[in-house]
Amino acid sequence: MAIVNLQNVTYKYPLTSSPALRDVNLQISEGEFVAVVGPNEAGKSTLCYTLAGFVPHFFKGELTGTVEVAGIESHTSTLNEWVMNVGLAFQNPFNQISGAKYTVFEEIAFGLENIGVPRDEMIGRVEAAMKLTDISDLADRSPYSLSGGQQQRVALTSILVMQPKILVLDEPTSQMDPIGTREVFGVIRKMAEQGMTVVLVEHKVEWIAQFADRVIALKDGQVLLEGTPGEVFTSPILEESGFGISRYTSVARKAQQIGLWKKEGLPVTLDEAADGFGSSLPKGERSGISAK
Amino acid sequence: MKIEISNLHFTYPTGVEALRGISLAIESGEQVAIVGQNGSGKTTLVKHLNGLLRPTSGEVRIGGWDTKSHSVAKLARRVGYVFQNPDEQLFSKNVGMEVAFGPRNMGLNGDQIQSLVQDALLMTELSDKTETNPYDLSATWRKMVALASVISMDTDIVIFDEPTTGQDAMNIARIANVIKTLRTRGKTVITITHDIDFCAENFTRVIALSQGKVLLDGKANEVLGQEEILAITYVEPPQLTRLGKRLGFTNTVRTQDEFLTELKRGKSEART
């Protein structure tokens, strides 16, 4: 059963002449972890806003086609109905933080307060969510005193605590340190395994390849490619169209041209690359390469 | 223009001790990347280089000037600083005026301003956007405007705070080009980055900070190969460095060329 169903969706922001999304068709199943990639201005954020109901309810503009998310249809609903189903983390965490709360703990409780969750339950849920994203030690800090990466963790936690059916994340790790990024990908993966549907906009190919089920490549508001991370990220179309690819793929492509990559298909992850290059290297003791 | 930092400590008014005894020297024309965990003090450190922050104790000298006794306006002639978020530094009506603002404030004449602006716009590929309001541009191009508005000041030292955040592959390549051009002109470039592959491909020296202290400082290959120590500050070696290690290469590799060289060497030596 598709929990997200977009059919022939075209959308134009007010006062603009060309559409930000063009004839997009997209089905996402419950519990699926879908990554959206593409160059800047491909329509990635607009797609996030559409899934979260901000398009058209907040941004207005001109939407045609069908947008159905968790059983609610865009044209016949209000934004209030959407927020209970879909959680959106903005690209810039600064835009997300309410400005009405003095501590991180209160900030994360903000959404729950607004929907009238009882105090005891609220405290428990906030504590659990903070533990999940490993920010318990920030509880008493002001959200504005945090570094960019810490703010992003707070923004993500304030969405997770709402336990939405669908989690829409617009570059949630852009300001995070490398291992922190991997950890957050792990948390998102766990959410998906627990049945949450995840749509993630990201540039970090290595982690998408390792954690996501499916990749959608957008360009100029259209779906250019769709498939497993392995299928999409090794497609030659992608590099030509200005998409980022992993260093494993690009170095293997070069090695292939000089006969040093013999496997069929190109690697996307470290494991695949190590496997492919390792098997083309002769076994045994050798100088230049130390024996394991 | 040499940067000398000695025993620098900084505590924010909130009581957060962000820098805890940093000493380092950066020579003229060096290309330095600063990496490290969120909250490790990277931004706090670079804000000391143009006087936005002053040491709680210790000393920062820029070409001999003690930042404690020179104004930010004065230091701005020596150190350019591109903020992490371009929206924090853009305010002019159009791109041309934005990029001219810095040199104009330095009291240069019209011709000099004009030539610096043209040069900065060319380097950042913005020449066709001079009349556009920065806020009518996409985030990608606003980033380039922020870069241009600092490059036009022609300072000896240029600092970029996370220049690749949220940028696509094409714009990251553009930014790498800007850094390359500055390098050929002998500028000192200091860049904070979490993009460790970008760091590997564009910088020769890497400083890793952890909890307000220098954890590692050295040649890029030496620092980026130290997987266990980097993990303390939540940094992982670049993709190709990790792959090289997995394949048992004796030398640490950073770039595609280095990787392929080691790969060929391993094969040919094994064959003989």
Boltz contact constraints between the chains, C-beta under 6 A:
constraints:
  - contact:
      token1: [A, 39]
      token2: [B, 168]
      max_distance: 6.0
  - contact:
      token1: [A, 40]
      token2: [B, 138]
      max_distance: 6.0
  - contact:
      token1: [A, 40]
      token2: [B, 140]
      max_distance: 6.0
  - contact:
      token1: [A, 40]
      token2: [B, 168]
      max_distance: 6.0
  - contact:
      token1: [A, 41]
      token2: [B, 138]
      max_distance: 6.0
  - contact:
      token1: [A, 145]
      token2: [B, 14]
      max_distance: 6.0
  - contact:
      token1: [A, 147]
      token2: [B, 38]
      max_distance: 6.0
  - contact:
      token1: [A, 147]
      token2: [B, 39]
      max_distance: 6.0
  - contact:
      token1: [A, 149]
      token2: [B, 38]
      max_distance: 6.0
  - contact:
      token1: [A, 150]
      token2: [B, 38]
      max_distance: 6.0
  - contact:
      token1: [A, 150]
      token2: [B, 39]
      max_distance: 6.0
  - contact:
      token1: [A, 171]
      token2: [B, 166]
      max_distance: 6.0
  - contact:
      token1: [A, 174]
      token2: [B, 165]
      max_distance: 6.0
  - contact:
      token1: [A, 174]
      token2: [B, 166]
      max_distance: 6.0
  - contact:
      token1: [A, 175]
      token2: [B, 165]
      max_distance: 6.0
  - contact:
      token1: [A, 177]
      token2: [B, 37]
      max_distance: 6.0
  - contact:
      token1: [A, 177]
      token2: [B, 38]
      max_distance: 6.0
  - contact:
      token1: [A, 177]
      token2: [B, 194]
      max_distance: 6.0
  - contact:
      token1: [A, 177]
      token2: [B, 234]
      max_distance: 6.0
  - contact:
      token1: [A, 178]
      token2: [B, 196]
      max_distance: 6.0
  - contact:
      token1: [A, 178]
      token2: [B, 235]
      max_distance: 6.0
  - contact:
      token1: [A, 178]
      token2: [B, 236]
      max_distance: 6.0
  - contact:
      token1: [A, 179]
      token2: [B, 234]
      max_distance: 6.0
  - contact:
      token1: [A, 179]
      token2: [B, 236]
      max_distance: 6.0
  - contact:
      token1: [A, 180]
      token2: [B, 234]
      max_distance: 6.0
  - contact:
      token1: [A, 242]
      token2: [B, 170]
      max_distance: 6.0
  - contact:
      token1: [A, 244]
      token2: [B, 169]
      max_distance: 6.0
  - contact:
      token1: [A, 247]
      token2: [B, 197]
      max_distance: 6.0
  - contact:
      token1: [A, 247]
      token2: [B, 239]
      max_distance: 6.0
  - contact:
      token1: [A, 247]
      token2: [B, 240]
      max_distance: 6.0
  - contact:
      token1: [A, 251]
      token2: [B, 256]
      max_distance: 6.0
  - contact:
      token1: [A, 251]
      token2: [B, 259]
      max_distance: 6.0
  - contact:
      token1: [A, 260]
      token2: [B, 263]
      max_distance: 6.0
  - contact:
      token1: [A, 270]
      token2: [B, 242]
      max_distance: 6.0
  - contact:
      token1: [A, 273]
      token2: [B, 243]
      max_distance: 6.0
  - contact:
      token1: [A, 274]
      token2: [B, 246]
      max_distance: 6.0
  - contact:
      token1: [A, 277]
      token2: [B, 247]
      max_distance: 6.0
  - contact:
      token1: [A, 278]
      token2: [B, 247]
      max_distance: 6.0
  - contact:
      token1: [A, 281]
      token2: [B, 266]
      max_distance: 6.0
  - contact:
      token1: [A, 282]
      token2: [B, 270]
      max_distance: 6.0
  - contact:
      token1: [A, 286]
      token2: [B, 269]
      max_distance: 6.0
  - contact:
      token1: [A, 286]
      token2: [B, 270]
      max_distance: 6.0
  - contact:
      token1: [A, 287]
      token2: [B, 269]
      max_distance: 6.0
  - contact:
      token1: [A, 288]
      token2: [B, 265]
      max_distance: 6.0
  - contact:
      token1: [A, 288]
      token2: [B, 266]
      max_distance: 6.0
  - contact:
      token1: [A, 288]
      token2: [B, 269]
      max_distance: 6.0
  - contact:
      token1: [A, 289]
      token2: [B, 248]
      max_distance: 6.0
  - contact:
      token1: [A, 289]
      token2: [B, 266]
      max_distance: 6.0
  - contact:
      token1: [A, 290]
      token2: [B, 248]
      max_distance: 6.0
  - contact:
      token1: [A, 290]
      token2: [B, 250]
      max_distance: 6.0
  - contact:
      token1: [A, 292]
      token2: [B, 248]
      max_distance: 6.0
